[in-house]
Amino acid sequence: MPISFHLEVVSAEAEIFSGFVQKLFVSGIMGDLEILKGHTPLLTSLKPGPVWVVKQNGQEEVFYISGGMLEVQPDNTAILADMAIRAKDVDETQALEAKHRAEQILLGQVKDFDYVEAQTQLLEAVAQLKALKRFRDRGRG
């Protein structure tokens, strides 16, 4: 049996995943992280983007998170996300529309806009599309 650790992915609404995994890949505020059993304890902020895990049985699962916190302890790791969904549940049409709207605002083609909000919407839409692409490329999730 592969070496594994317990992972929980929770959002404000629900627990998205709880189980034993071999690996966790996530984007921290300072860069991408790969977490394995025995990783040094860590607490860091997370960027919006894909999260993917290799489960104990070798299958992969992909999620999208809109940001949050990662806590790594010797035998337990937790992602406390602002919002988290399985990548297969990302609405591609909605994400593409949000991306397009935000790009139009940032290009100055819309009057009376909140630049920071538009930039945040663009980053979130791109991150959702990236999670969906990873899910499709892996063919699992």
Secondary structure in CASP SS format (residue, H / E / C, confidence):
PFRMAT SS
TARGET T0000
AUTHOR 0000-0000-0000
METHOD secondary structure of the structure
MODEL  1
M C 1.00
P C 1.00
I C 1.00
S C 1.00
F E 1.00
H E 1.00
L E 1.00
E E 1.00
V E 1.00
V E 1.00
S C 1.00
A C 1.00
E C 1.00
A C 1.00
E E 1.00
I E 1.00
F E 1.00
S E 1.00
G E 1.00
F E 1.00
V E 1.00
Q E 1.00
K E 1.00
L E 1.00
F E 1.00
V E 1.00
S E 1.00
G E 1.00
I C 1.00
M C 1.00
G E 1.00
D E 1.00
L E 1.00
E E 1.00
I E 1.00
L E 1.00
K C 1.00
G C 1.00
H C 1.00
T C 1.00
P C 1.00
L E 1.00
L E 1.00
T E 1.00
S E 1.00
L E 1.00
K C 1.00
P C 1.00
G E 1.00
P E 1.00
V E 1.00
W E 1.00
V E 1.00
V E 1.00
K E 1.00
Q C 1.00
N C 1.00
G C 1.00
Q C 1.00
E E 1.00
E E 1.00
V E 1.00
F E 1.00
Y E 1.00
I E 1.00
S C 1.00
G C 1.00
G E 1.00
M E 1.00
L E 1.00
E E 1.00
V E 1.00
Q C 1.00
P C 1.00
D C 1.00
N E 1.00
T E 1.00
A E 1.00
I E 1.00
L E 1.00
A E 1.00
D C 1.00
M C 1.00
A E 1.00
I E 1.00
R E 1.00
A H 1.00
K H 1.00
D H 1.00
V C 1.00
D C 1.00
E H 1.00
T H 1.00
Q H 1.00
A H 1.00
L H 1.00
E H 1.00
A H 1.00
K H 1.00
H H 1.00
R H 1.00
A H 1.00
E H 1.00
Q H 1.00
I H 1.00
L H 1.00
L C 1.00
G C 1.00
Q C 1.00
V C 1.00
K C 1.00
D C 1.00
F C 1.00
D C 1.00
Y H 1.00
V H 1.00
E H 1.00
A H 1.00
Q H 1.00
T H 1.00
Q H 1.00
L H 1.00
L H 1.00
E H 1.00
A H 1.00
V H 1.00
A H 1.00
Q H 1.00
L H 1.00
K H 1.00
A H 1.00
L H 1.00
K H 1.00
R H 1.00
F H 1.00
R H 1.00
D H 1.00
R H 1.00
G C 1.00
R C 1.00
G C 1.00
END
